[in-house]
Amino acid sequence: MTDHATIEIDGMHCAACVGRVERILARVPGVGEASVNLATNTARLTGGADLGVVASALTKAGYGLRQATTTLTIDGMTCASCVGRVERALGAVPGIQSATVNLANQTAMMTHVASPEVLASAIAAVARAGYHAEPQTADPIDRAALESATQRNRFWVALALTLPVFVLEMGGHLIPAFHHWIMATIGMQASWTLQFVLVTLVLIGPGRQFLTRGVPALVRLSPDMNSLVALGTVSAWTYSTVALIAPQVLPAAAVAVYFEAAAVIVTLILMGRWMEARARGQTGAAIRRLVGLQPASALVETTTGAEDRPTASLRPGDILRIRPGERIATDSVVLTGTSYVDESMITGEPVPVAKSEGTPVTGGTINGTGALRVEVTRTGPDTTLAQIVRLVAEAQGGKLPIQALVDRVTMWFVPAVMGVAVLTVLVWLVFGPDPVLTHALVAGVSVLIVACPCAMGLATPTSIMVGTGRGAEMG
């Protein structure tokens, strides 16, 4: 715990409780001073006591620390090893009982002691792990749309810079005459120089995110998928740059450039990240469409007649008039009238359901050709539609057992891949054919490039998000 902490306490009812709680807290090891406020049900503590010990002492005395559930938005996570790193960082914060990190929607849901200091400590712990966290305030759908647009722009810029490099280097392999034409016009040195310029722009432009995130992770000895991409692309770029600028330091047979490999890797991974962000945005839009099924107003019977009122102001017991073709504002029961109601948004079945006196109707469904008088039974978060939206959101943020297993595997996957890459270089240096260094570097870089664990880490959470979103959309 920090030197100062404000905690919320359950179970206090009078001034006697205040004195008792202060005495309990004062006896907890590490608490220097405790000041309890009955009006706000809070206690201000000084010292460095463990909040777990504080909670235990209060529980024994019949009180308790209030718990809160907070969702943090985490920026910078790219693979399942990031998930494990953030979860470990949050789990080490005193006062946090549990933390579940979701890679697909870039959030962490944590249950913790209701204290602003605990929340601040959680954000600081995530920052020390190399990521940025903040309480989720923006609409996740809007965030997903912004991320999708950002990754799309990066991909198209990278593609525009990569295509000439790919054509210059690989076109000659496909069409030998093209290679001869390049040699006869601009020449090999000019071709390599142009590739150097374009690929450098790719790495410091749209591909910069891999370097700014992957290199610090390497320095902290906690490599992630960005580290693999950074190592692979920078290795290919560095070797190619040496071959361009100082070919004399390499064996004659080893003078070659691999600029196109670095550029194509960055471009393909950017395309993958764009697709991931786009899937998240589309899934969120499905939930937004669900929310939009509830009409903004309803026709309410009053002592002076019928009047339009906002749906948010409805209360159980209100009498509504549902005209033909209207959406039903909220969960109700039919008082008079008969009609058929389209409930496909709930059941997925296109056949309208007969409604008459005493039968329930669901908010968001569409009335048919008959007129109904209904009595409101549930409003706000208690309605069927609100519960569906909440369940879909919880399902998307949840973590299946198989996903937890994948997270544990991929947490060790990146270091293992880097170890295999080093071993590959050593084996090729010892047993490889001439030129030994070139073959060894190419083999090591290939291991780093091929083994990115992003698909393994994203497959389960993304499939959950897309599946639940599509299911909600189709009723």
Residue pairs with C-beta under 8 A, 6 or more apart in sequence:
1 30
1 45
1 47
1 48
1 49
1 50
1 51
1 54
1 94
1 95
1 117
2 48
2 117
2 120
2 121
3 46
3 47
3 48
4 44
4 45
4 46
4 117
5 44
5 45
5 51
5 115
5 117
5 118
6 42
6 43
6 44
6 45
6 115
6 116
6 117
7 42
7 43
7 45
7 51
7 54
7 65
7 66
7 113
7 114
7 115
8 41
8 42
8 65
8 66
8 113
8 114
8 115
9 21
9 36
9 41
9 42
9 43
9 58
9 63
9 64
9 65
9 66
10 41
10 63
10 64
10 65
10 66
11 17
11 62
11 63
11 64
12 18
12 21
12 36
12 38
12 41
12 63
14 38
15 38
17 38
17 63
18 36
18 37
18 38
20 61
21 34
21 36
21 43
21 58
21 61
21 63
22 34
22 35
22 36
22 43
24 57
24 58
24 61
24 63
25 31
25 34
25 36
25 43
25 45
25 54
25 57
25 58
26 33
26 34
27 57
28 49
28 53
28 54
28 57
29 49
29 53
30 47
30 48
30 49
30 50
30 53
31 45
31 46
31 47
31 49
31 54
32 45
32 46
32 47
33 45
33 46
33 47
34 43
34 44
34 45
34 46
35 43
35 44
36 42
36 43
36 44
37 43
37 44
41 66
45 54
50 94
51 65
51 94
51 95
51 113
51 115
51 118
52 94
52 95
54 65
55 64
55 65
55 113
58 64
58 65
65 113
65 114
66 113
66 114
67 97
67 111
67 112
67 113
67 114
68 111
68 112
68 113
68 114
69 109
69 110
69 111
69 112
70 109
70 110
70 112
70 119
70 122
70 135
71 107
71 108
71 109
71 110
71 135
71 136
71 397
72 107
72 108
72 109
72 110
72 122
72 123
72 126
72 133
72 134
72 135
72 136
73 106
73 107
73 133
73 134
73 135
73 136
73 138
73 140
73 143
74 86
74 101
74 106
74 107
74 108
74 126
74 131
74 132
74 133
75 106
75 131
75 132
75 133
76 82
76 130
76 131
76 132
76 213
77 83
77 86
77 101
77 103
77 106
77 131
78 213
78 224
78 225
78 226
78 273
78 454
79 103
79 224
79 225
79 226
79 410
79 414
79 452
79 453
79 454
79 457
79 458
80 103
80 406
80 407
80 409
80 410
80 411
80 413
80 453
80 456
80 457
80 458
81 222
81 223
81 224
81 225
81 410
81 411
81 412
81 413
81 414
81 453
81 457
82 103
82 131
82 224
82 225
82 457
83 101
83 102
83 103
83 407
83 410
83 411
83 457
84 407
84 408
84 410
84 411
85 129
85 130
85 131
85 222
85 224
85 411
86 99
86 101
86 108
86 126
86 129
86 131
87 99
87 100
87 101
87 108
87 407
88 129
89 125
89 126
89 128
89 129
90 96
90 99
90 101
90 108
90 110
90 122
90 125
90 126
91 98
91 99
92 125
93 112
93 118
93 121
93 122
93 125
94 118
94 121
95 112
95 113
95 115
95 117
95 118
95 121
96 110
96 111
96 112
96 113
96 118
96 122
97 111
97 112
97 113
98 110
98 111
99 108
99 109
99 110
99 111
99 122
100 108
100 109
100 110
100 397
100 398
100 399
101 107
101 108
102 108
102 109
102 396
102 397
102 398
102 399
102 461
103 457
103 458
103 461
104 276
104 280
104 396
104 458
104 461
104 462
104 464
104 465
105 140
105 144
105 280
105 396
105 397
105 461
105 465
106 143
106 147
107 136
107 140
107 397
108 126
108 133
109 397
110 122
112 118
112 119
112 122
119 135
122 133
123 133
123 134
126 132
126 133
127 133
129 222
130 213
130 216
130 217
130 220
130 222
140 284
141 281
141 284
141 285
141 287
141 288
144 277
144 280
144 281
144 284
145 281
147 277
147 280
147 281
148 274
148 277
148 278
148 280
148 281
150 277
151 270
151 273
151 274
151 277
152 274
152 278
154 205
154 206
154 209
154 270
154 274
155 206
155 267
155 270
155 271
155 273
155 274
157 205
157 206
158 202
158 205
158 206
158 207
158 263
158 266
158 267
158 270
159 267
159 271
161 198
161 199
161 201
161 202
161 205
161 206
161 263
162 198
162 199
162 202
162 260
162 263
162 264
162 266
162 267
164 194
164 198
165 194
165 195
165 198
165 199
165 259
165 260
165 263
166 260
166 263
166 264
168 182
168 191
168 194
168 195
168 260
169 191
169 195
169 257
169 259
169 260
170 260
171 178
171 179
171 182
172 178
172 179
172 180
172 182
173 179
182 188
182 191
186 194
189 244
192 240
192 243
192 244
192 257
192 259
193 244
195 240
195 257
195 259
195 260
196 240
196 241
196 244
196 257
196 259
198 259
198 263
199 237
199 240
199 259
199 260
199 262
199 263
200 237
202 262
202 263
202 266
202 267
203 211
203 233
203 234
203 237
203 262
203 266
206 266
206 270
207 233
207 266
207 270
209 226
210 226
210 229
210 230
210 233
210 266
210 269
211 230
211 234
213 224
213 226
214 223
214 224
214 225
214 226
214 227
214 228
214 229
214 230
214 231
215 227
215 230
217 223
217 224
217 226
217 227
218 227
218 230
218 231
223 414
223 415
223 418
224 414
225 414
225 452
225 453
225 454
225 457
227 414
227 418
228 414
228 417
228 418
228 448
228 449
228 451
228 452
228 453
229 265
229 266
229 269
229 449
229 452
231 418
231 421
231 445
231 448
232 262
232 265
232 445
232 448
232 449
233 261
233 262
233 265
233 266
233 449
234 262
235 441
235 444
235 445
235 448
236 258
236 259
236 261
236 262
236 265
236 445
237 259
237 262
239 258
239 441
239 445
240 256
240 257
240 258
240 259
240 262
242 249
242 250
243 250
243 254
243 255
243 256
243 257
244 257
247 255
250 435
250 437
250 438
251 434
251 435
251 437
251 438
253 434
253 435
253 438
254 435
254 437
254 438
256 438
258 442
258 445
261 445
261 449
265 449
269 452
269 454
272 454
276 458
276 462
279 462
279 465
279 466
280 462
280 465
282 466
282 469
283 396
283 465
283 466
283 468
283 469
283 470
284 469
285 469
286 469
286 470
286 472
286 473
287 389
287 392
287 393
287 469
287 472
289 473
290 345
290 364
290 385
290 388
290 389
290 392
290 472
290 473
291 385
291 389
293 327
293 345
293 364
293 385
294 311
294 327
294 329
294 330
294 363
294 364
294 383
294 385
295 311
295 326
295 327
295 329
296 310
296 311
297 308
297 309
297 310
297 311
297 329
298 308
298 309
298 311
298 314
298 320
298 329
298 330
299 306
299 307
299 308
299 320
299 321
299 322
299 323
300 306
300 307
300 308
300 309
300 314
300 318
300 319
300 320
300 321
301 318
301 319
301 320
301 321
301 373
306 321
311 329
311 330
312 380
314 320
314 329
314 330
314 376
314 379
315 376
315 379
316 376
316 377
316 378
316 379
317 375
317 376
318 375
318 376
319 335
319 373
319 374
319 375
319 376
320 328
320 329
320 332
320 373
320 374
320 375
320 376
321 371
321 372
321 373
322 328
322 337
322 339
322 361
322 367
322 371
322 372
322 373
322 374
323 367
323 371
324 339
324 367
324 368
324 369
324 370
324 371
325 366
325 367
325 368
325 369
326 366
326 367
327 364
327 365
327 366
327 367
328 341
328 361
328 362
328 363
328 364
328 365
328 366
328 367
328 374
329 363
329 376
330 363
330 376
330 378
330 379
330 383
331 360
331 361
331 362
331 363
331 376
331 377
331 378
331 379
331 382
331 383
331 384
332 360
332 361
332 363
332 374
332 375
332 376
332 377
333 358
333 359
333 360
333 361
333 374
333 375
333 377
334 355
334 356
334 357
334 358
334 359
334 360
334 361
334 372
334 373
334 374
335 357
335 372
335 373
335 374
335 375
336 357
336 372
336 373
337 356
337 357
337 370
337 371
337 372
337 373
338 354
338 355
338 356
338 357
338 370
338 372
339 354
339 355
339 367
339 368
339 369
339 370
339 371
339 372
340 352
340 353
340 354
340 355
340 368
340 369
340 370
341 352
341 353
341 355
341 361
341 365
341 366
341 367
341 368
342 350
342 352
342 365
342 366
342 368
343 349
343 352
343 353
343 362
343 365
344 350
344 475
345 364
345 365
345 475
346 362
346 364
346 365
346 384
346 388
346 475
347 475
348 474
348 475
349 475
352 368
355 361
355 372
360 377
361 372
361 374
362 383
362 384
362 385
363 378
363 383
363 384
363 385
364 384
364 385
378 384
380 386
381 387
381 390
388 472
389 472
392 468
392 469
392 471
392 472
395 464
395 468
396 464
396 465
396 468
396 469
398 464
399 407
399 461
400 460
400 464
402 460
403 460
403 461
403 464
406 456
406 457
406 459
406 460
407 457
409 456
410 453
410 456
410 457
413 451
413 453
413 456
414 453
417 447
417 448
417 451
417 453
418 448
420 447
420 451
421 444
421 445
421 447
421 448
422 444
424 440
424 443
424 444
424 447
425 440
425 441
425 443
425 444
426 440
428 436
428 439
428 440
428 443
428 444
429 436
429 437
429 440
432 439
432 440
432 443
433 439
